[in-house]
């Protein structure tokens, strides 16, 4: 059966009314369907008589001869949808008992009664669009502020950086200067201190030598039992401590060895004793009194020995006397130079740290017009059933269990990760805490226009890979003039 119905076009568009068009054909395509000439398949593959158009038999391989029937599986049916948006549907859906077009034109056989709700859809679409425009409008105003503030901030940071770079140069020079001064005054200080310390050491050593001499003399007179001012073999033999081989007696050779004398001699005088004997025995010599007190084989504390001799009663090191005034003065000068150096060094370090912070700020990409700088230094939270998520702009993203427990870093600022056409559509926070049997945690933050900065949703599409939805005025665009509206009145 020949199905050939022209859409009536006469009323609203007089200029188009002259081109009748077969069912399912868009106005823009009407010129290809002229009733008085054979129809050329749109893919150019063949020509058929015009009567074959919409005759419910598929002639063209591209289905273009049957726009208004379901004869071709690959054909396209154009719904005019006056009051809403025209759409193309697969022509297999024509007269399939389901209303696909809001104007009901796809069900022209009347197998089902379609209500034309194009006007309502159009109204809703316009309302939504109006809301979107208002949102973009208001958001864009905020974005303009962000842009201004962001640019100002960048300029300020740059200026601050320049100032700091300059003062860094000065601080370096100052540091070198005070360091040189420090080195200069530390030399005489060191010399004076060493001189004082050396003198003190010498005094100490002299005292020690004096003490040793007294001990040696005491030992000599203790051993010289017959008081003939000599220590002879018999006297030394009386001291069991010289029994080196522990055989119960001090034999001649042991006695001679300790007295450092040969076979020909049998005694030593004080001078020989002090010079030759005492150095060998001072570490283990025990006076007769000690031997009685403690027994032969017991050690006695050197402290007690000192007490006995009567010197340095406490046995403690005597404190070094204060430096002389001249040395004190040199120390004060060096201390002042050291402080100046430490201060200059700290000031330089502070400047370097501040420069590093500024550099970090300036190295970040805050969008084409600095609009995203509003997120820097701010954090935004979102709580779902299980966790509180936090996004700190250009810094990091975290997750904290609501039930308590420690915070998990989901990622640190990485990069912009939108599309090639829209780089700023998403941010990536990466290298978060490692995930058992999975990748290091990371977050993709999808950004869209909103009136304020906030996380509006979070999810974990795959284990330890999170997605945040974020709204920000920085993503709003200047809305196009309201006149551009693709709701059409194609009739
Ligand atoms: C924690 C959370 C989850 C994550 C698992 C992986 O429970 O960070 O989001 O899926 O660890 O083990």
Boltz pocket constraint, residues with backbone or C-beta under 6 A from the ligand:
constraints:
  - pocket:
      binder: B
      contacts: [[A, 399], [A, 408], [A, 435], [A, 436], [A, 460], [A, 463], [A, 464]]
      max_distance: 6.0
